[in-house]
């Protein structure tokens, strides 16, 4: 919640901070895809905002000085009421993905493929896990038993 700028509409759309149920503490809720009439959740396939972010990240990785990167990020930020950025790097793009795609299930894969700013040779995800006392095995998903039953050469990932 605090990662959003004050004028960024995503702050109010994505999270709601009521003092619900007589609780003095703030509670965070996601109302991102709920119908305000009946609070049912909508299912989405892809969003234009995600296309802007994918384009910006891919363009940046091909050519960091490509002006379309900054244009795509600032176009998205303008639609959300956030201030324009003067320049952009990979971590600005990943942060914008974090804000725009909050609670959509993309953060972990973003962190897995992005190098850490602070620790050379490690991903953001691995640095996060190591700070929690966990290791590289926790970056892996289990291989389903059904897949290993079909292919005898598959070996389960460590830790499962």
C-alpha positions in Angstrom: 0.0 0.0 0.0 2.7 2.4 0.9 4.6 1.7 -2.3 2.0 3.7 -4.3 2.2 7.5 -4.8 -0.6 9.5 -3.2 -2.2 10.3 -6.6 -1.9 6.8 -8.0 -5.4 5.5 -8.5 -4.1 1.9 -8.0 -3.6 2.7 -4.3 -7.4 2.9 -3.8 -8.5 0.4 -6.4 -6.2 -2.4 -5.4 -6.2 -2.0 -1.6 -8.8 -0.7 0.7 -7.7 0.2 4.3 -10.7 0.1 6.6 -10.7 -0.1 10.4 -13.1 -2.9 10.1 -14.9 -4.9 12.9 -14.0 -2.4 15.6 -10.3 -3.2 15.0 -8.0 -0.2 15.6 -5.4 -1.8 13.2 -5.6 -1.3 9.5 -6.7 -4.2 7.4 -5.8 -4.5 3.8 -8.2 -6.0 1.2 -8.0 -6.4 -2.5 -11.0 -5.1 -4.5 -9.1 -5.1 -7.8 -11.4 -7.3 -9.8 -14.6 -7.4 -7.7 -17.9 -6.1 -9.0 -18.9 -3.4 -6.5 -22.5 -4.4 -6.9 -22.2 -8.0 -5.8 -18.5 -8.5 -4.9 -18.1 -11.3 -7.4 -14.6 -11.7 -8.8 -14.0 -11.2 -12.5 -11.6 -13.4 -14.5 -9.2 -11.7 -16.8 -7.0 -13.1 -19.6 -4.7 -10.3 -20.4 -4.6 -6.5 -19.9 -3.4 -3.7 -21.9 -1.3 -2.5 -19.0 0.5 -5.8 -18.9 1.3 -5.5 -22.7 2.9 -2.0 -22.0 5.0 -3.6 -19.2 6.1 -6.6 -21.3 7.0 -4.3 -24.2 9.0 -2.0 -21.9 10.9 -4.8 -20.3 11.7 -6.6 -23.5 12.7 -3.3 -25.2 14.9 -2.4 -22.3 16.7 -5.8 -22.4 17.3 -5.4 -26.1 18.4 -1.8 -25.9 18.4 0.1 -22.5 18.5 3.5 -24.3 15.4 2.8 -26.4 13.1 5.8 -25.9 10.0 3.6 -26.2 10.8 2.1 -22.8 10.3 5.4 -21.0 7.3 6.3 -23.2 5.5 3.0 -22.4 6.1 3.3 -18.6 5.1 6.9 -18.5 2.0 6.3 -20.6 0.9 3.7 -18.0 1.8 5.9 -15.0 -0.1 8.8 -16.5 -3.3 6.7 -16.8 -2.9 5.8 -13.1 -2.3 9.4 -11.9 1.3 8.7 -11.0 4.1 11.2 -11.9 6.2 10.7 -15.0 9.7 9.3 -14.6 12.7 11.2 -16.1 14.5 8.0 -16.8 13.9 4.3 -16.4 16.0 1.2 -15.6 15.1 -2.5 -15.3 14.3 -2.1 -11.6 11.9 0.8 -12.3 10.1 -1.5 -14.8 10.0 -4.4 -12.3 8.6 -2.0 -9.6 6.0 -0.8 -12.0 5.0 -4.4 -12.6 4.8 -4.8 -8.9 2.4 -1.9 -8.6 0.3 -2.5 -11.6 0.0 -6.3 -11.4 -0.4 -6.5 -7.6 -2.2 -9.7 -6.4 -2.2 -11.1 -10.0 0.3 -13.8 -9.3 3.2 -12.4 -11.4 5.5 -11.0 -8.6 7.4 -14.3 -7.9 8.3 -15.0 -11.5 9.3 -11.3 -11.9 11.7 -11.7 -8.9 13.0 -15.0 -10.2 14.1 -13.7 -13.6 15.4 -10.3 -12.3 19.0 -10.0 -11.1 19.4 -8.6 -7.6 20.5 -4.9 -7.4 22.5 -5.6 -4.3 24.0 -9.1 -4.7 25.8 -9.9 -7.9 25.0 -13.3 -9.5 21.7 -13.9 -7.6 18.1 -13.2 -8.5 15.9 -10.9 -6.4 13.9 -14.1 -5.4 17.0 -15.9 -4.1 18.1 -12.9 -2.1 14.6 -12.7 -0.6 14.7 -16.4 0.3 18.1 -16.2 1.8 17.1 -13.3 4.0 14.4 -15.6 5.3 16.9 -18.4 6.0 15.9 -20.5 3.0 17.9 -21.6 0.0 18.0 -22.1 -3.8 15.9 -25.3 -3.6 12.9 -23.1 -2.7 13.1 -21.5 -6.1 12.0 -24.8 -7.7 8.5 -26.1 -8.0 7.7 -29.8 -7.4 7.5 -32.0 -10.4 4.0 -33.6 -10.4 3.9 -37.3 -9.6 1.8 -37.9 -12.7 4.6 -36.5 -14.9 7.2 -38.7 -13.2 5.0 -41.7 -13.7 4.9 -41.1 -17.4 8.6 -40.3 -17.8 10.9 -42.5 -15.6 13.9 -40.2 -16.3 12.4 -37.3 -14.4 13.8 -36.8 -11.0 12.0 -34.8 -8.3 13.5 -31.4 -7.5 15.4 -31.2 -4.2 13.3 -30.5 -1.1 10.2 -32.3 -2.3 
